[in-house]
Amino acid sequence: MVDVSYILPRTRKIGLVGRNGCGKSTLMNILAETYDREPTVYTGTVEVPRDVSVAFVEQEPLSPSDVTVGDALLGIQSTSQNNGGNSNSNSVYQIVRNYGQVCNALEFDDDAFNKASAAMDAADGWNVLTKADEISMRLQLDDLKDQSLSKLSGGERKRVAIGAALVQSPDVLLLDEPTNHLDLKAIRLLSDVIADEKKMTVLCITHDRSFLNEICDRIGNYGDFLIGKEARYANEDKVMSSRKKKLTRELAWMRKQPSGRQSKSKARQEAFHKLSAMTKPRRADTKIVLENDDRRLGTNILKMENVSLKFGDRVMLDDFSYDFNAGDTIGIVGGNGVGKSTFIKMACGRQEPDSGKITPGETVSFGVYDQMGIPLDDNCSVMDFVKQRVLARDGSTMAEAPSEVQKLLKQFQFPKERWVERIIRLSGGERRRLQLLSVLTQRPNFLILDEPTNDVDLDTLAALEEYLAEFNGVLVIISHDRYFVDKVTNHLFVFEGDGVVKDYLGSLTDYAECLVDDEKKK
């Protein structure tokens, strides 16, 4: 990230996109001034008017065990007075918290209630309480208020973090991948809440293209971005053609110059070198191109017969049957905690059912991309990690490994300067891309992808979509990215809770619209 200058317009809703590792999250950290950890070193200035408040929601919100959802919505980061956040007893948020505790006490204390009410009057706490209740209701957090953050799912923690930011009624809201871990319903709730905050300015890093279309205002949505990108490329091509013609003339002039050049020509020589630098071709969009082993899929691929599973009182699957066939491309959707990830663990043999039978075919080779990631040695270099994966694959030798590793790194959009970089230095998106590489290079014929679009940039998504379009095996995807799912699947398994799974033949976009209609009827 070099020499960035930008004025964020008031009340606008703006999406921030770009390749993994190009500095999006770094820029967001600078704007948010998140100095609770080691500050980002940068040059230049960030100017924020004194009357402008800023709230920031990180990719992975903290989840301290001593903080409840209700406290977190009030911005309280710890109940310990020795920790930061809004633990100051004079904070309006702490006053609101204290009022709630007094009201919910087992034995009602008139004196304590009167004092808490007076403090609410003095600090204008009623507006904060109203806002907290409104956001809690709209993001469906009411039933979670007494739970510890550490016991929530990833999607629930993200909703709480977003809710806490909105309760502050900030002038500027910074969001870093806000839809990660959220289910389809939560994404729609979030987009509606943001749309209703007319006075709030939003800067959002996301690669969820449907979400971009919903929240970006008249500056342009994702569709406009694509049209604009093509127009910019066309214009750049015209400019580049003109520059190349001029460069050819100037190169001929440079070659004719005597060794002892006159001072008169120095300006022209400097102009030549600048023109030469400006005529370098733009970075091409790299595609994921993998050789396909065409591993044969037999007649019997995977059969699930009357499969049931419970975890305590929670029913994950109830008498489910399905016979997977060649060409199946299935999207799996549903709320958080209804059994989607458990289902794919059973499908690939990582989780035994309570009853029923799961029979994989003899020729099936599973490839599983887990949303929780894979163990990565942070001190290992990118090249050494890929080399280990190549050597672990059947048919590879130490002699073949180096050239194949370089080829794979290029295909998966890792520039040479990143090959020797330690994994700990990679961005979240680059780590995801490395994980994707490790799965696809094993060349499975039954591919399972659990939230593959999280943290992955648009170029990688486009390349992955192209790869999956030509994939010859069985594809099963857990994702609530409507644009992605609609492009690569032909039907859905909808997990409705209590073990109920329905086969939905429409698109995920259609299903999302049905959810919206159902909410409006309520």
N, C-alpha and C positions, 0 to 999 in steps of 0.2 A: 504494500500500500504506500504510494508515493504522492505527495503534494495534492491531497484531497481538499477541495474547497466546495462548500455547499451551504445554502441557506434553507433550513427546513421551514416550509410555509405553515402558518397557523391553520389549524382545523383540517389539514389534509391527511389522507390515509394513503401511505406510500409503502410499496413493497421493495425490499432490497434483495437482489438476486446476484449470483455470480458463482464462479467455480469454487470447489472446495479448496481451502487453504489460501484464498486470495485476500483475506483480511476482513471479512464481513463481521465476524464475532469480535475481532480486535477493535474494529471501529465502534461497534456497539458498546464495548466495555469502556472505551475512551469517552463516549458520549454520556454514559451512565455514571462515570467516575466511581467505579466499584472498588473502593480502596479498603474494603474489609479483607482483601487478600493483596498479594503483591501487585502494585499498580503497574499499568502498561506504560512503558517509556516511549514517548513520542515528542516530536518537535511541532511547532505551530501552536495555535490557540483554539480553544473551544469556548465560544461566548454564549452564555445563557442569561437572558434578562433576569433581574432580581425577582420579578413578579411571576416567573415561569417555574412550575414544579415539574419534576421528571420522575417517572417510575419505570423500573426495569424488571422484566421477567426473563430469567436465564433459561438455557436449554434444559439444565438439570437442577431444579430447585432443591434447596436444602430440606432435610426432613428430620429435625431434632426430635428426640423421643419425649422430651419434657414439654412439648408444645402441642396443644389441641388445635383442631381445625378452626374452632371459634376464635381462639387467641391469634392464630396465624392470619385470619382474615382482618384482624385489627393491626397487623404489622408487627406483632410481638414475636420476636425471634427466639427468645428464651425467657423462662420464668425466673431465672436467676438475676438478681439485681447487678451482678458483676459482669453480665454480658450485654452486648449492644442491643440495637433495636429500640423498640418503644417501651422499655422496662422502666423508664423514668416515671415516677408516680405523678408528676405534673403533666405528662403527656395526655392529650385528649383521648387517645386510644386506650391508655391505661385506665383513665377515668371511666370510659365506656365499659371496659372489662370489669372493673370493680362494681359498677352499677348492676351489671348482669349477674355477678356472683351474689350480690346482696339480694336481688330479686329471686334467685333460684335457691337460696339457702333453705335448709330443711326447717329451720325455725326463723320466722320472720321477725326482724328487729326494726321497730319503728324509727328509732334514733339513727341507726345505720342507714336506713332507707332515706330519711330526710337529708342526711349529710351527703349521700351519694347523689341524690336528686339536685341538691344545691350545687354540687360540683359540676354536674351535667349542664345546669343552667349557665354557670360562669364560663365554662369552656366551650359552650355551643356543641355539646356532645350529642344532642338529639339528632342533628343532621348526620353525624357520623353513624349513629345507631341505625337510622333509617336507611342510609346508603348500604351499610353492611347487611341488613336484613334483605334489602332489594337484590343485591348481588348474590347473596347466598341462595335466595329463591330462584333467581334466573339461571344460575349455574348448577342448580340442584345439589346444593351442599348442606341443606338443612338437616338431613338425617345423619350427617357425618360430624356435626359440630363438636361432639364430646370425644371424638376419637383422636388418638395420637397420630401425628403426621407420619411417624415411622411405620405405622401399620397400614397405610394406604397403598393402593396400586399406583403405578407410574402416572396413569391418566388422572387419577383422583388428586395426586399431589400437584400435577400441572394445573388442574382447575382451581385448586386452592391458591396457588401462587398468582395466577391471573386475577382471581377474585380479590386477593389482598392488594394488588396493584390498583384495581379499579375502585376499591373502597376509598383510596386516597384521593380520588377525583383529580388525577394529575392533569396538567396542561399538555404534557407530552408522555406518551406511553411507548416504551421500547420493548419489542417482543422478539426473542430469538427462538425460532422454530416452535411457535406456540401450539401447533397441532400434533406434535410428536406425542405418541401414547394416548391421544384422545380418540374416543370412538366417534362414530358418525354423528350421533345425536349431539355430543358435546361440541363438536366442530361447528355444527349449525347454530347451537346456542351462543357460542363465542362470536361467530360472525354477526349474529343479530345484535348482540350487546354492543359490539364495536360500531356497528352501523347506527345505533341509537345515540351514541355519544357524539353528538353533532359538534360540540365545541372542542373536543379533544383531538390533538394531533397524534397520529400513530405512524411509527416507523417499524416495519415488520420484516424480519428475515424469515423467509419460508420458501420451500420448493413445492408446496401443495398448490398446484395450479388452479384447482377449483376454488380454493380458499382465496388465492390472489384475486381471482375474478370477482369474488363476492365483496371483498373489503376495499380494494383499491378504488379511489374516486376518479374524478374526471381527468386527472393527470394521465390515466391509462391503466387498464388491467392487463392480465397476462396475454390475452389475445392481441391487444394493441402493441404489447412489447414484441411479440413475434413478428407482427406486420412491420413495426418500426425497425426491428433488427434486419429484416430482409431489405428494407429500403436503405438502411445505413450501409449494408454490405454492397448494394448496387451502386450507391454513390461513391463509396470507397474504391470500388473497382474502376470507376471512371477517372477518379482523381489519380489512382495508382498508375493507370495507363498513361496519363499525361506526364506524370513524374518520371516514368521510365523512359519516355521519349526524350525528355529534357536531360535525364541522367546520361543517356547514350551520347548526346551532343557534348555534354560537359566532360565526359570521360575521354572523348576524342581530343578535346582541348587540353585536358590535363596531360595526356600522353605526349603532346607536342611541346610542352613547356620545357625550357632548358633547365639544367640542374640548378643553376644559380638564378632563382626566380626573383622577379622584381617586386618591390613592395606594393606596386599598383595592383598586382594580381592576387594579393593575399586575401582580400575580401571575397573574391570569386572562388578561391581555393577553399576557404572556410565554408562558403555556401555549398560547394560541391560535396563536402564531407557531411554536412547536415542533410542534404538531399539524399545522399547514399543511405544514411541511417533511416530516413523517412520512407525509403522505398523497400524496406524489408517486408516480406509477405506476412500477413496477419497469421496468428496461430490458428491452425486448422482444427475443426471439430473432429476429435478423435472418436472412433467407433470401437466398441468391444467386439473384436472379431476372433472367435475361437474355432479351432478345428473340431469338427464333430466326429466322434468315434462311431456314431450310429450304433450304439449298443442296442442289441436286439431286445425288444419287449415281447415276451411270449403272450400267448392267449390269456393266461392268468396273470394279472398285474397285482392287484390288491383287492381283497374281498373282506368287508366288514359285515358280520352277521349278528344282529340282535345285541349290539354292544352297549353296555351300561357301566357307569362309573360314578361313584360318590366320594366326596371328601367331607366327612362328618355329615352334617345335615344338608350340605350343598350338592345338588344333583348336577353333574357335569354333562352327562350323556344318558339318555333313557331309551333303550331298545332301538338303537340306530343301526340301519343296514344300508350298505351301498357297495356296488361293484364298480371299481374304477376301470375305465377303458382308455385305450390309446387315443390321444387327441383331447382328453379332458383338460380343460383349463378352468379351474374353479376358484372363485373369490370367496373368502370366508369373512363375514362381517357380524357384528353384534356388540353389545355393551361390554364394558370392562368387567372381567371376572366371571363371564358366563361359560368359559370352557374352551375358547378358541385355541389357545396355545396348548392346552392339555390334549385337545383332539389331535393335533399334528404330532404330539409326542407319542400318542397311541398308534397313529398311522405308521410311524417309522420304527416302532418297537421299543421306544424309550419309556413307555408307561404301560403297565399291564391293566386291562379292564377288570372290573369286578365280575362281570359275566359276559357271555357272548364269545365270538371267535373272530380273530384277525389273521388272515392268511395272505402273506406276500408271495408273489411269483418268484421262481428261481432266478430269473434274469434281471430282477429289479435292483437298481443301484441308486440308493437315496442320496440326495444332496440337500442339506438343511442349512438355511441361513437363519440364525436365531437372532431375534430382536435384542437379546441381552448381550450379544457379541460373543467373541471367542477369547480364550486366554491369550494375551499378547505380552511378550517380554518387552517392557518399555525400553530396555537398554539394547535390545537387538536392532540391527539396522533393517531398513525396508528390504534391501536386496537379500540379506541373510534369511529373513523370514520367508520370502518367496522361494528361495533356493531350497529351504527345508520342505516346503510344500511340494515342490517339483520332485525332489528326491523321494518323498514319501509315496508318490504316485507310481503305480506299477509301470514298468517299461522304461523308466528314466535311469540314466547313469550319471555319475559325477562328471563325466566328460561332456555330456549333453546339457547338463544343468545351466552353466553360465549363459550360453547363448539363448536358451529358452527363457530364462529368467529375464533377461534384457528385453526380449520380445514381449513377454507378458506385461512388464512394467510400462512399456510404451503403449500397449493396447489399453491398459487401464489408466492411462492419462497421468502417470507419474513422470515428471520431467527428470532429467539426469541428475540435477542437483539434489533431488530428494532421495535418490537410490541409497546413498550412504548415510542418510539422516536417521537418527534413532527414532523409534516408533513414538516415544514420548513427546516428540516435537511435532507430530502430525496433528492436524485439525480433526475435529470429530467426524467430518465428512470424509476425510482421507482415510481414517481408521475404518470407517464403514466400507469404503471402496476396497481396502486391503482385505477385509473380511469377505466381501463379495467375490474378489479374485480367488481367494482360497477355496470357496465353494464351487464356483463355476469351472475352475481348472481341473477339478476331479471328474468332470464330464459325466454327471449323473443322467439317468433317464427318467427319474422320478424326482422332480425338483420342488422343494418346499421352501417358501420365502415368507418369513414372519416379519411384517412391517419393513420391507426392503427400501421404502422411500424416505425413511427418517434420516435426516442430515445429509442426504445425497443430493448433489447439485443437478441442475436441469440438464446439462450436457450428458452426465452419466445416466440420468433417467431415460433420456431419449435413446441413448445407446443400448440400455438394458431392454427397453421396449422393442427395439429392432431385433435384438438377440432372441427375445422370447417369442416374437412373431414367427421365427423360423425354428423354434425348439420342437423336436419331434416326439418328446416323451410326454409324461403326465406332469401338469403344473398345478400346484396348490398354493394360493397366496392369501395371507392374512393382511388386509390393508383397508384403510378407510379413505385412501386417496382416490377420489372418484374418477379423476382424469386417467390415472394409471390403471385402475381396475377395469374400467370400461374398455380400455384399449387392448388389454391382454387376456381377458377372460371371456368365457361364453355362457356361464351361469354362476349363481351364487348359492352358498350354504349360509342361511341366516340363522344365527344362534339367538333364540328369543329368551333364554333363561329357563331354569328348571329342567334342563336336559332336552328341551324342544329344539329341533333343527329342521328348518324348512328349505326345500330346494326351490329357489326363486329364479325364473328364467329371464327376468328383465334385467336392465342395467342397474348399476349402483346409483347412478344419478336418478333414475326413476324411483328406486326404493327410497332414496333420500327425500324426494318430493312427497312420497306417501307419508313419511314420518312427519314432515312439516304440516301436511293436511290434517293428520291425526292430532297434532298438537293444537292446531287452530280450532278443531272441533271441541277440544276440551275447554 
